[in-house]
């Protein structure tokens, strides 16, 4: 799965070929349901992700939270206007 948000050098046309959709991580809410499940909500949509183990789930949550912090910094700095940041997950 690839999650896309505000950030890098890809154009909208390039994203159409590599992503099935986008999630704005700067405004996303990241939560856990139980030992293996993550709930990611953004833009009125909710995504339920399932990790194999609690340790893997925590790695995903940490990676998503770090990506969210970076997206917020980039948005605040206005350095990534109109571009997309992608992170493979």
N, C-alpha and C positions, 0 to 999 in steps of 0.2 A: 504494500500500500504506500502511496506517496501522498504526503500532506503538503499543501502549498499555501503560502501566506505572503504578506508584503516582504519585499527584499531584493534579490540579486539581478542577474543579467538576462534572464529569460524574458522573451516577449510573450504577449498573449498568444500569438500564432504558434510559437514553440510549445507553450503549455498545452495547447489543444491536442498535440500529438503525444504528450507524455503523461498527462494527468486526466483523471476522470472527473475531477471537481476540485474546488479549492476550499480551504478552511482558513479564515483569518485568525491566526493564533493570537494576535494582539488583543482580541476581544473574546477569545474562547474561554470556557470554563472547563477545567479538568478536575474530575472527581473519580473516586473508586467506589465500586458497589460492594465488593467482597475481595477475597484473597487473590483472585485472578482477573477480575473485570474492571475495565476503565470506561468511564462515560465522558465523552468529549462533546460539548455543546457550543455551537457558534452559529450566528445568523439564523436563529429559529430552527436549526437542524440539530439532531442529537445522534451521535455515533456511539455504538457499543462495541468495544474492542475487548478481545479475550486473549490473555497471555497464557502460556503453558504452565507457569509456576508463579508464586508470589514474588520471587526474586526477579523474574523476567518482567512482571507487571511493574515493579518498582523501578526497574531500569527504563521502561517506557515512560512512566510518569515523570521521572527525572529528566529524560530527554525532551519530553513535551514542554515541561516547565522551563527548561533552559532555552528552548526555541521560542517560547512565548515571551520570555524576558528580552531576548534579542530582538524579536519583532517589535516589542514596545519601544525599546531603545531606538531602533531604526526609524520607527514612526515619529518619535519625539524629535529625533535629529533631523528629520525631513531629508535624509540622505538617500533614501530609497524610493523616492516618488515615482509611482507608475511602473515599478518593476516588481518582480516576484522572487521570493525566497523559497526554495524547496528543501525538504528534508525527507530522505527515504526512511520509512519505518516498516 
